[in-house]
Each structure stands twice: as structure tokens, then as C-alpha cells.
Amino acid sequence: MPDGGLHITGNGRFVGRHRTRDNFMTFDSATSFTRDNGIPVHAGQRFGQSYRTHDGRTVDSTGAFLIGELERMDQELHMPLAEVSYLRDIELREDVTIADDVTSFALSNFASSGGLGTGAGIGNGKSWIGRNTTQIPGINLDIAKIPHPLRPWGEEVKWTIFELESAAKLGRPVDDQKHEGLKLKHQMDVDEQVYIGDPGFGDQGLLNQSSVTVTNLPNGAGSSPKWALKTPDEILADFNAALTTVWAASAWAVIPTKALIPPAQFGFLSTAKVSNAGNISVLKYIEENNILTAAGRGKLDIQPLKWSIGAGAGGTIGTTGTVDRMMVYTNEKKRVRFPMTLLQRTPIQYDAIWHKTTYFGRIGVVEYVYPETAGYFDGL
């Protein structure tokens, strides 16, 4: 048969790779000619329409049916689009173990009365004593223990012998892919727990802590608190007011060093220019002129965060166009941290045709040791 390739069409005719004017020809026509070597060649008769294979693919004029022959499969594993950032924004408390059910910390408060009846106002309250003092003031101590649950987390990964054999033949190990999926699930669960906690258990996260003060940003010249309608100086004033508010709440002990803002606002700050400052971006203008940098305490770290979208009071988390939130705080383990353990797994178990293993660990709740060193600012 000329050129070898054959296909039976829906009407029972044979279609081969021989072609004329890029149209398919049948080999059931009487029209033919003979080559010099004596081999007869059937010219065929043109079909009046195109035909498809049984799987719905179009038969092209080269006779390649695209059923794997000319297909180049990319063997790289393409994971779902996902992003986690908790390791950037919070320190981990790593002293916890898989045997612990609860994490806790102690918060101490001290008190002392002033000596010689001077009172406890500003400028007074010093512990003076006289030559013949018989009643010496002392230190009072109150220790409060603050506990949080450390809950077990687990996922099972299992494969059948048939899945493993099929995956090995294809060169795409299903066990590795399921393991990658499990790790992604664990990281996404931790990320969500860090930022917004778990409403079902009543857990609170980094962005919705009830003990952190919430402040609405003021309107600018455009009669709106949104940064897209504010001038660079008004946006800088919002940042400095946020830093000052939290600094004052901490008894002027700690200036926040980090700010988390929604991605859209971060993009706006990165691209909008400040003409009277040499056409630098608003973001750089803020980084160079905030009170933290001016006081010589370091550089303000401003980062985009998807969980800030709609996190403000009255907003819906993850929904644009609602009330967004900026958070300023100090990312230090002694201020705020997150307890969790590393993932572990059981030995592989063989159950009939199944191979099974379970990955497990513990995930805690954000511990705000000093909530007054953080602040929420809504409406940007």
C-alpha cells in the first residue's frame, strides 16, 4: 500500500498518506497509472470533506493522527499557584514538641508605692527613705499565665501497587507528587493559621487579634482615606502616625519596624513618583523619611500581604473593594511568635495492594506577648 499509513473513515473507505493538493484521496478509484518500474499507483478520488479519527482528532494531510506520535510531554511537575509568607513575617517558637498539648507563657506585672508619701504621679513615686524610716516600700509582682492549644495536624498519603507501577512506566512518580501536594497543604494551613487563625476554634492570628488596637486612617485632601486619592506627603503622614501611635502605646519603648499592606497598595507605592524628591517612588520616599529611620533605629520593612485584603473592620478577607488593613509591629520572638513542630511521618504500611504513610505534627496559635507593640490601621 503506498506510504503505509491507513485509516478507515466513517463510510468504510480507506484513507492513506497519499495526497493531491493537500486533500485526502481514496484508494478505491479505478483511476491509476504505472511507474517505470511497473508498480501500479492509484491516484485515488478526492473526498469532499474532512474526516476525524475515533477520538475526535482531525486527520491532517501528512497522515499524523496526533495520538502521541508527535506529542512532546513536559515531565516537570507544575504545582498549583500558591504563596505562603509566614516565615517572612513571624518568628517560630521551636521549643514545643509533639508531646505537648498546650503552649503558654507568663506575663509579669510589677508595682511599687512611692516612698515618703510622694504619690505615684510623673516626677513622683521614687522609693526615697529617711534616716529613721520604719516602713520601706517593696515590689509587688503579678504573674499571669496565658495558654494556647497546640493541636495535632495530620494527612495520610497512600498509593496502590497499580498506581506505582503505572507511574513508574510513565516516568512520573505518583508518590512524589502526592508528597508535594501534602507539603503544600500543610504550608497553606500554617499560613492561614498564622495570619487569621481559625474561626471554628476561635483562634486569632496576626491580623485579627482582639487585644491589638484598631485605628481608622484619616481622610486626605481628596476626602478619602484611600492612598490612591492621597498625596505622597499624606501617605507618609499615615505611616508616621501609625508608628507613633504604637510607639506611644508601648510606653515609648518600642518603635515598630515592620509594616504589612495589601498587594495593590504596595504596587501603587512602588510605581507612583514623588516629583519634588527627585522622582523616586513613594515607597522609597517613605522608607527614607519615616520616624524609625530618622531616629536611627533601622529601616522600616514594608511588605505586601494578601491576607491584608479586606482584613479591616467591616471588610471581608480576600475580597477587594472592602476595608483593607495595614499592620505595623516588631517582628521579634519576644514580642510575637508562632509555635509549631516539624512534620514527621509513620513508617510505610502495607495493606493488601495499598502502601500508606501518615505525616503529622502540631500547629499552635499566634502568641502575642506584647500586643501593645502592634497596631491595625484600616481604610487605606
C-alpha positions in Angstrom: 0.0 0.0 0.0 1.5 3.4 -0.9 3.2 5.2 2.0 2.0 2.6 4.5 -0.5 4.7 6.7 -4.2 3.7 6.6 -7.3 4.8 8.3 -10.9 3.7 7.9 -13.3 6.5 7.6 -16.9 6.5 8.8 -18.2 5.5 5.4 -15.8 2.5 5.2 -13.3 4.0 2.7 -9.6 3.7 3.2 -7.6 6.9 3.7 -3.9 6.8 3.2 -1.0 9.2 3.3 -1.0 9.7 -0.5 -2.3 13.2 -1.2 -3.1 15.5 -4.0 -3.4 19.3 -3.5 -3.5 18.7 0.3 -6.8 16.8 0.1 -7.4 13.2 1.1 -7.7 10.6 -1.6 -9.4 7.2 -1.6 -7.7 4.1 -3.0 -10.9 2.6 -4.4 -10.9 4.6 -7.6 -10.2 2.9 -10.9 -8.0 5.9 -11.9 -4.4 4.7 -11.9 -1.1 4.9 -13.7 2.0 2.7 -13.8 5.5 3.8 -12.9 8.6 2.9 -14.9 9.3 0.0 -12.6 6.0 -1.5 -13.4 4.4 -0.8 -10.0 0.8 0.5 -10.3 0.0 3.7 -8.5 -3.6 4.5 -7.6 -4.3 8.2 -7.9 -7.5 8.0 -5.9 -10.5 10.2 -5.7 -10.8 13.3 -3.6 -13.2 13.4 -0.6 -15.5 16.3 -0.4 -15.0 16.9 3.3 -12.5 16.4 6.2 -12.7 13.4 8.4 -11.9 12.8 12.1 -10.5 9.8 14.0 -12.5 7.9 16.5 -11.1 10.1 19.4 -12.3 13.3 17.7 -8.9 14.5 16.3 -8.7 15.8 12.7 -6.7 13.7 10.3 -4.3 16.1 8.6 -2.7 15.9 5.2 0.5 14.3 6.4 -1.2 11.3 7.9 -0.1 12.1 11.5 -3.1 11.5 13.7 -1.6 13.3 16.8 -2.3 10.4 19.1 1.1 10.7 20.9 3.4 10.3 17.9 4.2 14.0 17.6 3.4 15.0 21.2 6.2 16.2 23.5 5.2 15.7 27.1 6.8 18.1 29.7 7.8 15.8 32.6 8.2 18.7 35.1 5.7 18.8 38.0 3.7 22.0 37.7 2.2 22.7 41.1 -1.0 24.8 41.7 -0.3 28.5 42.1 0.0 29.3 45.8 2.1 31.6 48.0 2.9 31.4 51.7 4.8 34.1 53.6 4.5 33.3 57.3 8.3 32.6 57.7 8.9 36.1 56.5 6.5 37.8 58.9 6.8 35.9 62.2 9.4 34.1 64.3 8.7 30.4 65.2 8.6 29.1 68.7 10.6 25.9 68.3 10.8 24.7 71.9 7.5 22.9 71.6 7.4 19.1 71.0 4.9 16.6 69.5 4.1 15.5 73.1 2.8 19.0 74.1 -0.9 19.8 74.1 -0.7 23.4 75.2 1.7 26.3 74.8 1.9 29.1 77.4 3.9 32.0 78.5 4.0 34.1 81.7 3.4 37.8 81.6 4.7 39.6 84.7 3.5 43.0 86.1 5.3 44.9 88.7 4.0 47.6 91.1 5.6 49.7 93.9 4.3 52.5 96.0 6.3 55.7 96.3 8.3 56.4 99.5 7.7 59.3 101.9 4.1 59.8 100.7 5.2 61.4 97.4 2.5 59.6 95.4 2.8 57.8 92.1 2.5 60.7 89.5 5.0 61.7 86.9 8.0 63.1 88.8 7.0 61.4 92.0 6.9 57.9 93.2 10.6 57.4 93.8 11.5 55.0 96.6 13.0 57.5 98.9 13.6 56.5 102.6 14.7 58.7 105.5 17.2 58.1 108.3 14.6 56.7 110.6 12.3 55.1 108.1 10.4 52.1 109.6 8.2 51.3 106.6 10.2 50.6 103.4 8.2 50.2 100.2 8.5 46.9 98.3 7.9 45.4 94.9 4.6 43.7 94.2 4.5 41.0 91.5 1.6 39.6 89.5 2.3 36.7 87.1 -0.3 35.8 84.5 -0.1 32.6 82.6 -1.5 32.8 79.1 -2.2 29.3 77.5 -3.0 28.4 73.9 -3.8 25.0 72.4 -1.2 23.1 70.3 -3.4 20.9 68.1 -2.3 17.8 66.2 -2.3 18.0 62.3 -2.2 15.1 60.0 -2.6 13.9 56.4 -2.4 10.4 55.0 -0.6 9.6 51.7 -1.4 6.3 50.1 -0.9 4.5 46.7 -1.9 1.2 45.2 0.7 -1.1 43.6 -1.1 -0.4 40.3 -0.6 3.3 40.7 3.1 3.0 41.5 3.7 0.6 38.5 1.8 2.8 36.1 3.6 6.0 37.3 6.9 4.2 37.0 6.2 3.3 33.4 5.2 6.9 32.6 8.2 8.3 34.4 6.0 10.4 36.7 6.3 9.2 40.3 2.9 9.5 41.9 4.3 9.1 45.4 6.5 12.2 45.0 3.6 14.2 43.6 1.3 13.3 46.4 4.0 14.1 48.9 4.5 17.6 47.3 0.8 18.1 47.5 0.8 17.2 51.2 3.6 19.6 51.9 1.7 22.4 50.1 -1.4 21.7 52.1 0.5 21.8 55.4 2.2 25.1 54.5 -1.1 26.7 53.4 -2.8 25.6 56.6 0.0 27.1 58.7 0.0 30.3 56.7 -3.8 30.7 57.3 -3.4 29.9 61.0 -0.6 32.5 61.4 -2.5 35.4 59.8 -6.2 34.9 60.6 -6.3 31.9 63.0 -9.2 29.5 62.9 -12.8 30.9 63.3 -14.2 27.4 64.1 -11.9 27.1 67.2 -12.0 30.9 68.0 -8.2 31.2 67.3 -6.9 34.7 66.4 -4.0 35.4 64.1 -1.5 38.1 63.4 -4.1 40.3 61.6 -7.2 39.9 63.7 -6.1 39.9 67.4 -8.7 41.4 69.6 -6.0 42.8 72.0 -4.5 44.9 69.3 -5.8 48.5 68.9 -7.6 49.3 65.6 -7.4 52.9 64.2 -9.1 54.3 61.1 -6.9 56.3 58.8 -7.9 59.9 58.3 -9.2 61.4 55.1 -6.8 63.3 52.9 -7.3 66.3 50.7 -9.3 64.0 48.4 -11.9 63.4 51.1 -10.9 59.7 51.3 -8.6 57.6 53.5 -7.5 55.6 50.4 -3.9 56.1 49.4 -4.8 56.2 45.7 -6.5 59.5 46.4 -3.8 60.9 48.7 -0.6 62.8 48.1 2.8 61.3 48.9 3.1 63.5 52.0 -0.3 62.4 53.2 0.7 58.7 52.8 3.9 59.4 54.7 1.9 61.1 57.4 -0.2 57.9 57.7 2.8 55.7 58.2 4.4 58.1 60.7 1.1 58.4 62.6 0.8 54.6 62.7 4.4 54.2 64.0 3.9 57.0 66.6 0.6 55.6 67.8 2.1 52.1 68.5 5.3 53.6 70.0 3.2 55.6 72.4 1.1 52.6 73.4 4.3 50.7 74.3 5.2 53.5 76.7 7.6 54.8 74.1 9.7 51.7 74.5 9.4 50.1 71.0 9.1 51.7 67.6 7.5 49.2 65.1 10.0 48.0 62.5 7.7 46.2 60.0 4.5 47.1 58.1 2.3 44.7 56.2 0.0 46.2 53.5 -2.2 44.8 50.7 -0.5 44.0 47.4 -2.5 46.6 45.4 -1.4 49.4 47.7 2.2 48.0 47.7 2.1 48.2 43.9 0.8 51.7 44.0 3.5 52.9 46.4 6.2 51.2 44.2 5.2 52.9 41.0 3.8 56.3 42.0 6.5 59.0 41.9 7.4 61.9 44.2 8.4 64.7 41.8 9.8 67.1 44.4 12.1 64.4 45.8 13.8 63.5 42.5 11.1 61.3 41.0 11.7 58.5 43.4 8.9 56.1 44.2 6.5 56.8 47.1 7.7 53.6 48.7 11.3 54.7 48.7 10.3 58.1 49.9 8.5 56.6 52.9 11.4 54.2 53.7 13.8 57.2 53.8 11.6 59.6 55.7 9.8 57.7 58.4 10.4 58.3 62.1 12.0 54.9 62.7 14.8 55.6 60.1 15.0 59.3 61.3 15.6 58.1 64.9 18.5 55.8 63.8 16.6 52.6 64.7 17.0 50.9 61.3 15.0 50.7 58.1 11.2 50.2 58.0 10.4 46.9 56.3 7.3 47.3 54.2 5.9 44.1 52.7 2.9 43.1 50.6 0.5 40.6 52.2 -2.5 39.0 50.5 -4.2 38.4 53.9 -4.4 42.2 54.4 -7.0 42.5 51.7 -10.4 43.1 53.3 -9.0 42.4 56.8 -10.2 45.7 58.2 -13.2 46.1 60.4 -16.3 45.6 58.3 -14.3 44.1 55.4 -14.2 40.6 54.0 -10.8 38.9 54.0 -9.6 38.2 50.5 -12.3 40.4 48.8 -11.1 43.6 47.1 -13.1 46.7 47.3 -13.9 46.2 51.0 -12.0 47.6 54.0 -8.2 46.8 53.8 -5.8 46.8 56.7 -2.3 47.9 57.4 -0.5 46.3 60.3 2.7 47.8 62.0 4.6 45.7 64.5 8.0 44.5 65.6 8.9 41.0 64.3 10.8 39.7 67.3 10.2 36.4 69.1 9.9 38.1 72.5 7.1 40.3 71.1 5.1 37.9 69.0 5.7 34.3 67.8 4.1 31.2 66.4 4.5 27.7 68.0 4.6 24.6 65.7 6.5 21.4 65.3 8.2 19.9 62.2 6.4 17.3 60.2 7.1 13.7 61.0 5.8 10.5 59.3 5.0 7.0 60.2 6.7 4.0 58.6 5.1 2.9 55.3 2.4 0.3 56.0 1.5 -2.4 53.5 -2.2 -3.1 53.5 -3.3 -5.5 50.7 -2.5 -3.5 47.5 -2.1 -0.2 49.4 1.1 1.5 50.6 0.2 4.0 53.3 2.0 6.6 55.5 0.8 9.4 57.7 2.5 12.8 58.1 1.8 14.5 61.3 2.8 17.5 63.5 1.3 20.1 65.8 0.2 23.6 64.9 -0.4 26.2 67.6 -1.9 29.7 67.9 -0.1 33.1 67.5 1.2 34.2 70.9 1.1 38.0 71.3 3.3 38.5 74.3 3.2 42.3 73.9 0.1 43.3 71.8 0.7 46.9 72.6 3.7 46.8 70.2 1.4 46.2 67.2 -1.4 48.2 65.7 -4.0 47.9 63.0 -4.9 50.8 60.6 -7.9 50.5 58.4 -9.2 52.2 55.3 -6.1 52.5 53.1 
